[in-house]
Amino acid sequence: MSFLADYDAKKLENIIACNECEAIALAAGYHLATNKIGAVYMQNSGLGKSVNPLTSICDPEIYAIPILLFIGWRGESGKNDAPQHKKMGKITLPLLEMLQIPYSILEPDLIKVENELKKAYLHLTKIKGPYAFIIKKNFFQSYEPKKTKLNKYELTRKKAINLIMENLNNDEIIVSSTGYLSRELFEYRELRKKDHHKNFYNIGGMGCVSSIGLSIALQKPDNKVIIFDGDGSILMQMGAFSTIGKISPSNLIHIIFDNNSHESTGGQPTNSIAVNFPKVALACSYKSAILIKTSKKLTKTLKSLSKMEGPILILIKISLTLNSDLKRPNKKPTEYKEDFMRYLLNLK
């Protein structure tokens, strides 16, 4: 993805989509307009998300739209990976077989890759419909992005999280998004050896954290619920803005940490540079929306939250740091869930 971003509009037309359904639809539109074959790259978690357009638009029995899928095989059997990838790793190939999408597992051999390309091209042009290339870990050579720009903001994700946590009452319920946000928050708690049970580390289901937080806020109206969201995550499920705004729980604070990147997967750019999140939130009936670029303003905002009615959006612009040394939560996800649920059930 970093390579494609560097050569965008030069050798290849690379459109950065917000989620895999959108990417499939873009490739379908490309084929309809040009009679050419589009390519979509994704992690296998995205395969689950894209089942609907693959079966109801692209399938040979519907519109027969050829798309070449490049699917990264997270959670491959026998390989060490994060727990949220294990189930999808097990079912990736069976799912493709159930969807009747033929596939090839690519090997790092140019002659073999060329043969697989010929096989794929025959299916794409004769049968018409999706064909998948399965990409194992370390298949591609490492690539140093040429266009990576470290955003010049005062706040880093770590500094912003530390400021937030130090200015809370410690009785808030926190729900954090997948990726480095949950890992950074986990490290904050781990260093202090306490209060993991007050957090829900949403390590999977990218884009779902805002809806999980909303539902918890509705069930616990006497407690502040704070969502730690990322720009890539909220862009995946922007419809959640309207649901939050319509229901308008007064105890909900929605914080977006925006570094214009999918940092945990290599720092590839998101589309957040084109979005004014505070205006979107206000248009969706959030009570307040605040843009923050400095620690001074963040501290001032945090001290005033007790006087404000939710839902509140706080957009924090942070630097892109590309920190890959963050620890992951070290217990089973179910253990964290059970601790978190016990905490919630003991609240008023």
Buried (B, 14 or more C-beta within 10 A) or exposed (E): BBBBBBEBEEEEEBBBBBBBBBBBBBBBEBBEEEEEBBBBBBBBBBBBBBBEBBBEBBBBEEBEBBBBBBBBBBBBEEEEBBBBBBEBBEBBBEBBEEBEBBBBBBEEEEEEBEEBBEEBBEBBEEEBBBBBBBBBEEBEEEEEBEEBEEBEBBBBBBBBBBBBBEBBEEEBBBBBBBBBBBBBBBBBBEEEEEEBBBBBBBBBBBBBBBBBBBBBBEEBEEBBBBBBBBBBBBBBBBEBBEBBBEBBBEBBBBBBBBBBBBBBBBBBBBBBEEBEBBEBBBEBBBBBBBBBBEBEBBBEBBEEBEEEEBBBBBBBBBBBBBBEEBEEBEEEBEEBEEBBEEBBEEEE
